[in-house]
Amino acid sequence: MSNPLVCQIIGGVLALFFIFLLVMCWKTWRVLHILSALFVFAAACTFLAFASLVLKTHAAWRKPYETHKVAIAKQEVELNQLLHGDLTAVQQTEESIRSARAKLNDEVLDRGRVWRECTPMSAVDPVTFKVRTVPASQPQGQASDPSGIAERMLLYVFAEKESRDGWKVPGHYLGEYAVTEAGEAEITITSLLPLDPDQIQRIQQGGATWALYEVMPVDSHEVFAEMDEAERRLVGMSKEVLAEYFPNVFNWPPEQYDKFLDAFARFNRDVTDQDSPDDTWVLIKFLRKHTIPVDSDTPQSLLEGEARYFDSSGRALEARLRRGDDGNVTFEVGDSGFFDLDTANALIDDGICEKIRPVYRRQLHDYARFFRETYYRHRELDESILRQRRDTEILVGLKNNVEAQAAAKQMEKDKLSSDLVGFRTELNEINGFAQALTVKWEESRGRLSELYRRNLELSAELTQIQMQLSDEINRRSVTASAAPPPATSPGPPPASPAPAAP
C-alpha cells in the first residue's frame, strides 16, 4: 500500500466508480443533488491530496525533528553551562561566560567607556573639532547605536595606530576635551588646555582614527608583567619586549631610555641601594593566622555622589570591588604576599609575619593629573622665560649704557693721562725749582743764623758797654755831687740797647 502507483490506480478506480454511480442516479436525482455530490467528491479528493502531502511532509520531517530536538536540548544544557557554569556545583571549577564577564568587569572597572575608531571630520577652530563616533570599520548603510555621549562630558582623546597583532590601539595623546555639542553619531569637542606643538602636528597629519576615553587610562604594574614560572609570581617583562610597547619616539639618550625601561622591567625584582623607600615593597610570610578588613562600612556606588573606589583607610567602597560576606581577608599560616614597606614592618614588628626579601615596585602615575601639572609647569617655565628675556633685555641695555659710559670714561682717562704727563713734567720742574729754593732758603737761613749770633754778640757787647758807661756815669755823679758842678756842655744821648736777633 505504500507504493504510489497502486494508490493512484485505486484512486482512479474509485473516481470512475463514483462517476458511474452519478450517471446511474441521473434519472432519479435532481441536478442540484448531482452537482453537490460532484463538488463534495472533488473537495474530498482535493482534501485527500493535501492530506497525503501533509502526511508525507510530516513523515519526512519527523526524524530530523526528533534528531534536532535532542541536539537542541543538549545545546541548551551546554549553553546554560557556558553562561552560568554548573548550577548544581557548590563551587564552580570551570570557566563560564558569567565568570569571564565578572573578570572582564574587574579588569575594566576603572577604565570607563571607550569609543574606538572615531573619525575626525573637520576643525571648527584650532582647538575645536567635529568627530564622527560611528566606528570607521562599520559597513556603510548599517544602522549604528547612539553613542551615549552627552554634552559637558570630559573625554581624553588618543590618535590610534596599528599594533603588531593588527589591532587599533592608542598611540599618541591628543589632549583633554569637553563635549560642547552631542548627537547620536557626531559630536563637537573643545580642548580644555592649549595644545602643544606635537599634538597640533599629530592632528594636522590626519589619516588616523581617534579613541575617546571617558576616564584617563590607569597606570598598572600587572599590564607590563609576566608570570615567572620558577617563583610563581608576576615580574616585569624583559627590556626587549618593553621596547616594543615603548619605542623611543622622543629620541632620548640611551642612558635615559634604558633607565625608563628599567623602571618597568624590575617590577617585583630585587631592590638596590639607590631605590627609595617609596619604591620598596616586601615579600613576607605569615607565621600565624591574620585577618585584614578590606570592605568599607559604608558601601557606595560610583553612580552615587563622589566617584571613589576606596575610603581614606584604603578599604573598598565600590560594590564590584568589595569582597562581600564579612568583608575580611584571612591569611593562614604559611601564606605569603607583597606589602608596602610600612605595612610589612608593622606586621613584622607585631610578630605576625617574617620578612622574606624586599622587592622593587615603581610608583604608579595619575596621568590626568600629570598632564595638567605638566601644562601648568610649562606655563610657569614660559612665564619665567619671558621674565628672563625681559630682564636680559634690561641688563643688555644697562650693559650698553655701562659700556658707553666706560668708553666715555676711557676717553676722559686718556685725556687725563695726557694731562698727567704734562703735570708730571711741570711737577718735575717745580720740584727742581723747589729744590733750588730750598738750597737758597738753607743758605739764607744759615746766613740769618750767623747774623743772629753776631747780633747776640753785639748786643751782649753793647750791654756790657752800657753797663760800663752807667757805672762811669754813676761814679761821676757821686763825684760831682761832692764838688761844685763845673759848667758842662750838653753831650750825646745814651745809646739804646740793640734789638735782639730773631
C-alpha positions as CSV (number, residue, x, y, z in Angstrom):
1,M,0.0,0.0,0.0
2,S,3.0,2.2,0.3
3,N,3.5,2.1,-3.5
4,P,2.4,5.4,-5.0
5,L,1.3,3.7,-8.3
6,V,-1.1,1.3,-6.5
7,C,-2.6,4.2,-4.6
8,Q,-3.1,6.2,-7.9
9,I,-4.8,3.1,-9.6
10,I,-7.2,2.6,-6.6
11,G,-7.9,6.3,-6.6
12,G,-8.7,6.3,-10.4
13,V,-11.0,3.2,-10.0
14,L,-12.9,4.9,-7.2
15,A,-13.3,8.1,-9.3
16,L,-14.6,6.0,-12.2
17,F,-17.0,4.1,-9.9
18,F,-18.3,7.4,-8.4
19,I,-18.9,8.8,-11.9
20,F,-20.8,5.6,-12.8
21,L,-23.0,6.0,-9.8
22,L,-23.7,9.6,-10.7
23,V,-24.7,8.6,-14.2
24,M,-27.0,5.9,-12.8
25,C,-28.7,8.3,-10.4
26,W,-29.2,10.9,-13.2
27,K,-32.8,9.8,-13.8
28,T,-34.0,9.9,-10.1
29,W,-31.8,12.7,-8.6
30,R,-32.2,16.3,-9.2
31,V,-29.4,18.4,-10.9
32,L,-28.6,20.2,-7.6
33,H,-28.1,16.9,-5.8
34,I,-25.8,15.6,-8.5
35,L,-23.7,18.8,-8.6
36,S,-23.5,18.8,-4.8
37,A,-22.3,15.2,-4.8
38,L,-19.8,16.0,-7.6
39,F,-18.4,19.0,-5.7
40,V,-18.2,17.1,-2.5
41,F,-16.3,14.3,-4.2
42,A,-13.9,16.8,-5.8
43,A,-13.4,18.5,-2.4
44,A,-12.8,15.1,-0.8
45,C,-10.2,14.3,-3.5
46,T,-8.5,17.6,-3.0
47,F,-8.5,17.2,0.8
48,L,-7.2,13.7,0.3
49,A,-4.4,15.0,-1.9
50,F,-3.4,17.8,0.6
51,A,-3.7,15.3,3.5
52,S,-1.4,12.9,1.7
53,L,1.1,15.7,1.1
54,V,1.0,16.8,4.7
55,L,1.4,13.2,5.8
56,K,4.4,12.8,3.5
57,T,5.9,16.1,4.7
58,H,5.3,15.2,8.3
59,A,6.9,11.8,7.8
60,A,9.9,13.4,6.0
61,W,10.5,16.0,8.9
62,R,9.6,13.8,11.8
63,K,13.0,12.1,12.0
64,P,15.0,15.4,11.7
65,Y,12.7,17.0,14.2
66,E,13.5,14.2,16.8
67,T,17.2,14.5,16.0
68,H,17.2,18.2,16.3
69,K,15.1,18.2,19.4
70,V,17.7,16.0,21.2
71,A,20.5,18.2,19.8
72,I,18.7,21.4,20.9
73,A,18.2,20.0,24.4
74,K,21.9,19.1,24.6
75,Q,22.9,22.5,23.2
76,E,20.6,24.3,25.8
77,V,22.4,22.3,28.6
78,E,25.8,23.3,27.1
79,L,24.6,26.9,26.7
80,N,23.5,27.2,30.3
81,Q,26.7,25.6,31.4
82,L,28.7,28.1,29.3
83,L,26.6,31.0,30.5
84,H,26.3,30.1,34.2
85,G,28.5,27.1,34.8
86,D,27.4,24.0,36.7
87,L,24.5,25.3,38.7
88,T,24.5,22.1,40.8
89,A,28.0,22.6,42.0
90,V,28.7,24.5,45.2
91,Q,31.9,25.9,43.9
92,Q,32.5,26.5,40.2
93,T,35.6,24.8,38.9
94,E,35.2,25.6,35.2
95,E,35.1,29.0,33.5
96,S,31.8,30.3,32.2
97,I,30.7,33.4,30.4
98,R,29.3,34.8,33.7
99,S,32.6,34.3,35.4
100,A,34.6,35.6,32.4
101,R,32.3,38.7,32.3
102,A,32.9,39.2,36.0
103,K,36.6,39.1,35.4
104,L,36.2,41.5,32.5
105,N,34.2,43.9,34.7
106,D,37.0,43.7,37.2
107,E,39.6,44.5,34.6
108,V,37.7,47.4,33.1
109,L,36.3,48.6,36.4
110,D,38.3,51.8,36.4
111,R,38.6,52.2,32.6
112,G,35.2,53.7,31.9
113,R,33.6,53.8,28.5
114,V,35.7,53.9,25.3
115,W,34.6,54.9,21.8
116,R,37.1,53.5,19.3
117,E,37.7,54.1,15.6
118,C,36.1,57.6,15.7
119,T,36.8,59.8,12.7
120,P,37.8,63.5,13.0
121,M,35.7,65.3,10.3
122,S,36.6,69.0,10.5
123,A,38.2,71.6,12.7
124,V,35.9,74.4,13.8
125,D,38.9,76.4,15.2
126,P,42.4,75.4,16.3
127,V,41.1,73.8,19.5
128,T,37.6,72.7,18.5
129,F,36.8,69.6,16.3
130,K,33.8,67.7,14.9
131,V,34.2,63.9,15.4
132,R,32.1,61.1,14.0
133,T,31.6,58.4,16.7
134,V,30.5,55.6,14.3
135,P,33.4,53.1,14.0
136,A,35.3,53.6,10.8
137,S,35.3,49.8,10.2
138,Q,31.4,49.6,10.3
139,P,29.9,48.9,6.9
140,Q,28.2,51.8,5.1
141,G,24.4,51.8,5.5
142,Q,24.4,49.7,8.6
143,A,22.4,51.3,11.4
144,S,24.5,52.3,14.5
145,D,23.6,52.6,18.1
146,P,23.6,56.0,19.8
147,S,27.0,56.8,21.2
148,G,25.7,57.8,24.6
149,I,28.0,60.8,24.7
150,A,26.3,63.8,26.4
151,E,27.2,67.5,26.5
152,R,29.7,68.7,29.1
153,M,31.3,65.3,29.3
154,L,35.1,65.2,29.6
155,L,36.9,63.0,27.1
156,Y,40.6,62.0,26.8
157,V,41.5,61.7,23.1
158,F,44.2,59.4,21.6
159,A,45.2,59.0,18.0
160,E,45.1,55.3,17.2
161,K,47.8,53.2,15.5
162,E,48.1,49.6,14.3
163,S,49.5,47.2,16.9
164,R,51.8,44.3,15.8
165,D,48.7,42.0,16.2
166,G,46.6,44.1,13.8
167,W,44.5,45.8,16.5
168,K,44.0,49.5,16.7
169,V,45.4,50.8,20.0
170,P,46.0,54.3,21.4
171,G,49.3,55.6,20.0
172,H,49.5,59.4,20.8
173,Y,47.8,61.5,23.4
174,L,45.9,64.5,21.8
175,G,44.6,66.2,25.0
176,E,41.7,66.6,27.3
177,Y,38.4,67.8,25.7
178,A,34.9,68.9,26.8
179,V,31.9,67.9,24.7
180,T,30.1,71.1,23.5
181,E,27.6,69.5,21.2
182,A,26.4,65.9,21.2
183,G,24.4,64.0,18.6
184,E,23.7,60.3,18.0
185,A,26.6,59.9,15.6
186,E,28.5,63.2,15.7
187,I,29.9,65.3,18.5
188,T,31.9,68.6,18.8
189,I,34.7,68.7,21.3
190,T,36.9,71.6,22.6
191,S,40.3,71.3,24.2
192,L,40.4,72.4,27.8
193,L,44.1,73.0,27.7
194,P,46.2,74.6,24.9
195,L,47.6,72.0,22.6
196,D,51.4,71.7,22.4
197,P,53.2,71.7,19.0
198,D,53.5,67.9,18.9
199,Q,49.7,67.4,19.4
200,I,49.0,70.0,16.8
201,Q,51.3,68.3,14.4
202,R,49.6,64.9,15.0
203,I,46.2,66.4,14.4
204,Q,47.2,68.2,11.2
205,Q,48.8,65.0,9.8
206,G,45.4,63.3,9.8
207,G,44.9,59.8,8.5
208,A,44.4,58.3,11.9
209,T,41.2,57.4,13.8
210,W,40.7,58.6,17.3
211,A,39.9,56.7,20.6
212,L,37.7,58.7,23.1
213,Y,38.2,57.6,26.7
214,E,35.7,58.6,29.4
215,V,38.4,58.0,32.0
216,M,42.1,58.6,31.6
217,P,43.8,55.1,31.3
218,V,45.0,54.0,34.7
219,D,48.7,53.0,35.3
220,S,49.2,49.4,36.4
221,H,52.1,47.1,37.4
222,E,50.4,44.0,36.0
223,V,49.9,45.2,32.5
224,F,53.6,45.1,31.7
225,A,54.4,42.0,33.8
226,E,54.7,38.3,33.0
227,M,54.5,35.1,35.1
228,D,57.8,33.8,36.5
229,E,57.2,30.0,36.4
230,A,60.1,29.3,38.8
231,E,58.8,31.5,41.6
232,R,55.1,31.5,40.5
233,R,54.7,35.3,40.7
234,L,54.5,38.2,38.3
235,V,57.7,40.0,37.4
236,G,58.5,42.8,34.9
237,M,58.9,42.0,31.2
238,S,62.3,42.0,29.6
239,K,63.6,45.3,28.2
240,E,63.4,43.8,24.7
241,V,59.7,43.2,25.0
242,L,59.1,46.5,26.7
243,A,60.9,48.3,23.9
244,E,58.2,47.1,21.5
245,Y,55.5,48.7,23.7
246,F,57.6,51.8,24.5
247,P,59.6,52.8,21.4
248,N,62.0,55.7,21.8
249,V,59.8,58.1,19.9
250,F,61.3,61.2,21.7
251,N,64.9,60.2,20.8
252,W,66.1,60.1,24.4
253,P,69.7,59.4,25.1
254,P,70.5,55.7,25.5
255,E,71.1,56.1,29.3
256,Q,67.8,57.9,29.9
257,Y,65.8,55.4,27.7
258,D,67.4,52.4,29.4
259,K,66.6,53.9,32.9
260,F,63.0,54.4,31.8
261,L,62.6,50.7,30.6
262,D,64.4,49.5,33.8
263,A,61.7,51.0,36.0
264,F,59.2,48.6,34.3
265,A,61.5,45.6,33.9
266,R,62.5,45.5,37.6
267,F,58.9,45.0,38.9
268,N,58.9,42.5,41.8
269,R,62.6,42.0,41.4
270,D,65.4,42.7,43.9
271,V,65.9,46.2,45.2
272,T,69.2,48.2,45.0
273,D,70.8,50.7,47.3
274,Q,69.7,53.5,45.1
275,D,66.0,52.6,45.4
276,S,63.9,54.9,47.6
277,P,61.6,53.6,50.4
278,D,58.6,54.6,48.4
279,D,59.7,52.2,45.6
280,T,60.4,49.3,48.1
281,W,57.9,46.6,48.9
282,V,58.4,43.5,51.0
283,L,57.6,39.8,50.3
284,I,56.5,38.4,53.7
285,K,55.4,35.1,55.1
286,F,52.7,34.8,57.7
287,L,53.7,33.0,60.9
288,R,50.2,32.9,62.3
289,K,46.6,33.4,61.1
290,H,45.8,37.0,60.5
291,T,42.6,38.8,59.3
292,I,42.6,42.2,57.5
293,P,39.3,44.1,56.8
294,V,39.1,45.2,53.1
295,D,35.5,46.4,52.8
296,S,34.3,49.8,54.0
297,D,31.5,50.0,56.5
298,T,29.6,52.4,54.1
299,P,29.3,50.8,50.6
300,Q,28.9,53.3,47.8
301,S,28.5,53.1,44.0
302,L,30.4,55.2,41.5
303,L,27.0,56.4,40.3
304,E,26.2,57.9,43.6
305,G,27.8,61.0,44.9
306,E,31.6,61.4,44.6
307,A,33.2,58.8,42.3
308,R,35.6,57.0,44.6
309,Y,36.9,53.4,44.8
310,F,38.4,53.3,48.3
311,D,37.9,55.3,51.5
312,S,40.6,57.1,53.4
313,S,41.8,53.9,55.1
314,G,42.1,52.0,51.8
315,R,39.0,49.8,52.1
316,A,36.8,49.2,49.1
317,L,33.7,51.4,48.6
318,E,32.7,50.3,45.1
319,A,30.3,47.3,45.1
320,R,32.3,45.4,42.4
321,L,35.5,45.8,44.5
322,R,34.0,44.6,47.7
323,R,34.8,41.1,48.9
324,G,31.4,40.5,50.4
325,D,30.5,38.2,53.3
326,D,32.2,39.7,56.4
327,G,34.4,42.0,54.3
328,N,37.7,40.4,55.6
329,V,40.6,38.7,54.1
330,T,42.2,35.9,56.1
331,F,45.8,34.8,55.8
332,E,46.6,31.3,57.0
333,V,50.0,30.2,58.4
334,G,52.5,29.8,55.5
335,D,50.7,32.2,53.2
336,S,52.9,34.9,51.6
337,G,52.2,38.2,49.9
338,F,53.7,41.6,48.9
339,F,53.0,44.6,51.2
340,D,54.3,48.1,51.2
341,L,57.2,48.9,53.4
342,D,55.3,50.5,56.3
343,T,52.6,47.8,56.5
344,A,55.2,45.0,56.2
345,N,57.3,46.5,59.0
346,A,54.2,46.8,61.2
347,L,53.3,43.2,60.7
348,I,56.8,42.0,61.2
349,D,57.2,44.1,64.4
350,D,54.0,42.5,65.7
351,G,55.4,39.0,65.1
352,I,52.7,38.2,62.6
353,C,55.0,37.7,59.6
354,E,58.6,37.2,58.8
355,K,60.5,39.0,56.1
356,I,61.5,37.1,53.0
357,R,63.0,39.8,50.8
358,P,62.4,43.3,49.6
359,V,61.4,43.9,46.0
360,Y,61.2,46.9,43.7
361,R,57.9,48.4,42.6
362,R,57.8,51.8,40.8
363,Q,55.3,54.4,41.9
364,L,52.1,54.5,39.8
365,H,51.2,57.7,37.9
366,D,48.0,59.6,37.7
367,Y,48.3,60.6,34.1
368,A,45.4,63.0,34.0
369,R,47.0,64.9,36.9
370,F,50.4,64.5,35.4
371,F,49.4,66.1,32.1
372,R,47.7,69.0,33.9
373,E,50.7,69.6,36.1
374,T,53.0,69.4,33.1
375,Y,51.0,72.0,31.3
376,Y,51.0,74.4,34.3
377,R,54.7,73.7,34.8
378,H,55.3,74.5,31.1
379,R,53.3,77.7,31.5
380,E,55.3,78.7,34.6
381,L,58.5,78.0,32.7
382,D,57.3,80.0,29.7
383,E,56.4,82.9,32.0
384,S,59.8,82.5,33.7
385,I,61.5,82.5,30.2
386,L,59.6,85.7,29.3
387,R,60.7,87.3,32.6
388,Q,64.3,86.2,32.0
389,R,64.2,87.6,28.5
390,R,62.8,90.9,29.8
391,D,65.4,91.0,32.5
392,T,68.1,90.1,29.9
393,E,66.9,92.9,27.6
394,I,67.1,95.3,30.6
395,L,70.5,94.0,31.5
396,V,71.7,94.2,27.9
397,G,70.5,97.9,27.8
398,L,72.2,98.6,31.1
399,K,75.3,96.8,29.8
400,N,75.3,99.0,26.6
401,N,74.9,102.1,28.8
402,V,77.7,101.0,31.0
403,E,79.9,100.3,28.0
404,A,79.1,103.7,26.6
405,Q,79.9,105.3,30.0
406,A,83.1,103.2,30.2
407,A,84.1,104.4,26.7
408,A,83.4,108.0,27.7
409,K,85.4,107.4,30.9
410,Q,88.2,105.8,28.9
411,M,88.4,108.9,26.7
412,E,88.4,111.0,29.8
413,K,91.0,108.8,31.2
414,D,93.2,109.1,28.1
415,K,92.8,112.9,28.3
416,L,93.7,112.9,32.0
417,S,96.6,110.6,31.2
418,S,98.0,113.1,28.7
419,D,97.4,115.9,31.2
420,L,99.1,113.7,33.8
421,V,102.2,113.6,31.6
422,G,102.2,117.4,31.4
423,F,101.5,117.7,35.1
424,R,104.4,115.4,35.9
425,T,106.7,117.4,33.6
426,E,105.6,120.6,35.4
427,L,105.9,118.8,38.8
428,N,109.5,117.8,37.9
429,E,110.2,121.4,37.0
430,I,108.5,122.7,40.1
431,N,110.4,120.1,42.2
432,G,113.7,121.3,40.7
433,F,112.8,124.9,41.3
434,A,111.6,124.0,44.9
435,Q,114.9,122.2,45.5
436,A,116.8,125.3,44.2
437,L,114.7,127.5,46.5
438,T,115.3,125.1,49.3
439,V,119.0,125.4,48.8
440,K,118.8,129.2,48.7
441,W,116.5,129.0,51.8
442,E,119.0,126.9,53.6
443,E,121.8,129.4,52.6
444,S,119.6,132.3,53.7
445,R,118.8,130.5,56.9
446,G,122.4,129.8,57.6
447,R,123.2,133.5,56.9
448,L,120.4,134.6,59.1
449,S,121.6,132.3,61.9
450,E,125.0,133.7,61.6
451,L,123.7,137.3,61.7
452,Y,121.6,136.4,64.7
453,R,124.6,135.1,66.5
454,R,126.5,138.2,65.5
455,N,123.7,140.4,66.7
456,L,123.6,138.5,70.0
457,E,127.3,139.0,70.4
458,L,127.0,142.7,69.5
459,S,124.0,143.0,71.9
460,A,126.0,141.5,74.7
461,E,129.0,143.7,73.9
462,L,126.7,146.7,73.8
463,T,125.1,145.8,77.1
464,Q,128.4,145.5,78.6
465,I,129.5,148.9,77.3
466,Q,126.2,150.4,78.6
467,M,126.8,148.9,82.0
468,Q,130.4,150.4,82.0
469,L,129.1,153.7,80.9
470,S,126.3,153.6,83.5
471,D,128.9,152.8,86.2
472,E,131.1,155.6,84.9
473,I,128.1,158.0,85.0
474,N,127.2,157.0,88.5
475,R,130.7,157.4,89.7
476,R,130.9,160.8,88.1
477,S,127.6,161.8,89.5
478,V,128.8,161.0,93.0
479,T,132.0,162.9,92.5
480,A,130.1,165.9,91.1
481,S,127.8,166.0,94.0
482,A,130.7,166.4,96.3
483,A,132.3,169.3,94.3
484,P,130.6,172.3,92.8
485,P,129.5,171.3,89.4
486,P,131.5,172.8,86.7
487,A,129.8,174.1,83.7
488,T,129.2,171.4,81.3
489,S,128.1,171.2,77.7
490,P,125.3,169.1,76.6
491,G,126.5,165.6,75.4
492,P,125.0,163.0,73.2
493,P,122.1,160.9,74.5
494,P,122.8,157.4,75.7
495,A,122.6,154.7,73.2
496,S,119.6,152.4,73.3
497,P,120.2,148.7,73.5
498,A,120.3,146.8,70.2
499,P,117.1,144.7,69.4
500,A,117.5,141.0,69.9
501,A,118.1,138.9,66.8
502,P,115.5,136.5,65.8
